Amino acid sequence: MVLFQISEPGETKLQRQHHLAVGIDLGTTNSLVATVRDGHAQTMVDAQGNHHCPSVVRYFADSAPVVGQAAKDAAYQDPLNTIASAKRLLGRGVADIETTANKLPYEFSGTDCGMPFIQTVAGDISPVTVSAEILKTLMRQAEADLGGELDGVVITVPAYFDDAQRQATKDAARLAGLKVLRLLNEPTAAAVAYGLDSGSEGVHVVYDFGGGTFDVSILRFSRGVFEVMATAGDSALGGDDVDRVLAEWMMAEAGLSGEIEHSHLRRVIGEANRAKEALTTADSVSLSIETTEGSLWQSTLSRVNFEALIEPLILRTLRPCRRALRDAGLAVGDIQDVVMVGGSTRIPRVRECVAEFFEREPMVNIDPDKVVAVGAAIQADILVGNKPGDEMLLLDVIPLSLGLETMGGLIEKLVPRNTTIPVVRAQEFTTFKDGQTAMSIHVLQGERELVTDSRSLARFELRGIPPMNAGAARIRVTFQVDADGLLSVSAKELTSGVESSIEIRPSYGLTDGEVEKMLADSLLYAEDDVKKRRLHEQLVDSARLIEAVEAALKMDADGMLTNKECVTIKAALVALKEKQQGEDIALIKAAHDKLERATSDFAARRMDIHINEALSGKLLDQIVD
């Protein structure tokens, strides 16, 4: 007989608790929050029934900030205190935004930490704080809808966000009081929603053209595993730039030149945005903006002319597409389909260019504005423990290589770009000088061979290394990149056990130009970089030989060398030092080899004598022990 335990509804101890989790698409223009209900992911609505929350915050001198549509509506009359597109400033320094700050209707100030602050009547506000206010609003909306506190969230970020931008996003979530389960790349989130909905296996491209960023990712989906094969993009290219190009054209046509008031600029950009959205379905649109003299400029813009204006921006998105295909080792014919994500993909010309490039019609049957939040919600539901038996696995990648500086200003790459994360990589290094008791660890990001061509992330020191001969110490440096794409580095001397570590927390991140230049230069200067690396390695080897020979001469020249031998060695030493001043690797190597030959007998004699001295007067069992 089989016995069943029967209890009143709600009283059974066997009933598994359902945890409250959401996915958040923290966007440049709009943000969304989604959750899984009855096995289906859906975006949540606010009290007014809106799925989208405009990513806009208005600050006041003596009251709490306002977030969303009400703030967006006030942007024209209060532009300096109404902050939009803060996502584009996350993880950036004052110097990074100098080229674009004059195009933004804000007043900026810098700090010692390098982060830009926006001047408002409520004080100087950081982009992290602005993002935190948006996240708080979404959190309150979700908790009111679900009827309880959230157990965890998944927040999406552009795939091309670097370490600083990801860290700034996590800082904003912490300020908002959210428990972040994971930062998820936006294209991967879209693939989660798309793949689970369709069950389609194979190689997919996710083309994500949003309000402030562009990403392209190539993913392989097989048996519940999403593997990101390659990713590329531009973290400062999006619908905002389309609005800017159209607004500048309108101002030129209307005779608006030079400086205009912030509120006036906001109205022009708003009109450009309205026209852009209208032209996704209409063949033409009427334009109307006020001139500085107070008169009204009116005109009509056709879709054909609009597309001609923004064509350069669309073509900019195709360059990362080519790079991602090359990194993945694929041809266009290997792609099964292309998924469109982000509001800017509603522009017909964008879809046409993508279709021409990938030689197939892109998939547009999924709402491009909601798919990222839906995918994040599905992943949050799994990570919070509501689907413990789910076998879906996400394998993301890092966008740029990580490494550290070695002697001669070279970079040793420990984690190449497009490496699947999370990942741990370790490599052993040694000391350069006799008696060295400390080592400086310099962590860098980039694709070139030299430190001067890469971006510095952090520095820290390993102290307490036992004094040994050069090359005797064994120092293991470990790079660990977590599932959020955030990096920590540790160093340990293996004989003594002393260690040191650091979490990489730069105050600002890479500029878009730097990212593009790093990748382009890595290809353009590849041959030159190899030559420079060989030269630097030879210089380091020769410097080590010079130092060893000078130390040996100082210690043992008297009594071990004849005058002729001493003259020969010193001449070879001077010759190598002279060649070290040039850049001819063949001449340096020839002088290096000549000095090695000149000192070979001297080195053998020294070794024999010192070994005999070490063994003198000792019994065999003492030597063995």
VENTA-V823653 format. One line per field, one symbol per residue. phi: phi as a letter, one per 40 degrees, with the letter a starting at -180 (. if undefined). psi: psi as a letter, one per 20 degrees, with the letter a starting at -180 (. if undefined). burial: 1 if it has 16 or more other C-alpha atoms within 10 Angstrom, else 0. A space follows every 10 residues. Layout:
BEGIN
phi->???
psi->???
burial->???
END
This chain:
BEGIN
phi->.ccbcbacdg bccccccccc abbbcccccb bbbbabbfgb caccbcccgc ccbdcbbbbb cbaccbbhcc cccccccbcc bbbbfcdcbc gbcdccbccb cccbcbbbbb bccgccbccb cchcbcdccc cccccccccc ccccccgicc cibbbcbddc ccdccccccc ccccccgccc cacbcdcccc cdcccccbgc chcbbbbbbc cbbbbbbbbb bafgbcbcca aaiacbaacd ccdccccccc ccccgcbgcb cdcccccccc cccccdcccc bccaacbabc cccgcbcbab bccccccccc ddcccccccc ccccccccgb bdccccabbc bgdccccdcc ccccccccfa cccbcbdccb cccccccccc cccchcbccc bcbbbcbccb cbabcbdggc bbccbccgcc bcabbbacba ccbcgcbabc bbcbbibccb ccbbbcbaba bbbgcdcbcd gccbbcbbbb bcccgcbbbb bacccbgcaa aaccbccabc cccccccdcc ccccbdcccc cccccccccc cccccdcccc cccccbccgb bcdccccccc cccccccccc ccbccccccc ccccccccbc cdcccccccc ccccccgbcc ccccc
psi->pppppprqpi ipiippppqo qrppnnrggq qqpqrppkjp pqqqqahjjp hpopmpppqq hkrqqpqbhh ghhjhgimhh joprkhhiip jqrghhjhii hiiplrpqqr rhiippqppr ijappqhggg hhhghgghgg gghhgikrqp iqqppqqqhj pagghghhgh gghghikqoo hqpppghggh hgggghhhkp qapqpooonb hiqpqpqpqp opljpooohq qraojloahh hgggggghgg hghijoqbpr qghggghghg hggggghhih hqhrqpqoqp rhiirppqrp pqhghghhhj ghgghhhhgh gggggghikq rhiipgrppp qqhiiiphhg hghggggikq pqpjipohhi hghghhgghg hghijimhjp jpppnrrqhq qparprqjkq pophoqqkpp qqqppqqqrr qhqpjpjqpp ooprprirhq hijrppgrqr qorjppprqp ihqooppppo paiijqpqpq ppohhhjqrq rqpomqiraq rhhggghggg hhghjgghgg ggghghgggg ghhggggggh hgghgjgpii qrgggggggh ghgggghghh iajohghghg hghghgghjg gggggggggh ghhhipjqrg hhgg.
burial->0000000000 0000000001 1111111111 1111110000 1111110000 1111111110 0000111110 1101110111 1111111111 1111011000 0001110100 0001111111 0000111111 1111111110 1100010001 1111111111 1111111111 1110110101 1111111111 1111100000 1111111111 1111111111 1001111111 1111111111 1111111111 1001010000 0111111111 1110111111 0001101011 1000000000 1010011001 0011001101 1111101100 0000101111 1111111011 1011000101 1110000111 1111111111 1111110000 0001111111 1111110111 1111111111 1110000010 1111010010 1111111111 1011111101 1110110000 0111111111 1011111111 1110000010 1001111111 1101111110 0100000010 0110111111 0110110010 0010001000 1000110011 0110111011 0000100110 1101110110 0100010000 0000000000 00000
END
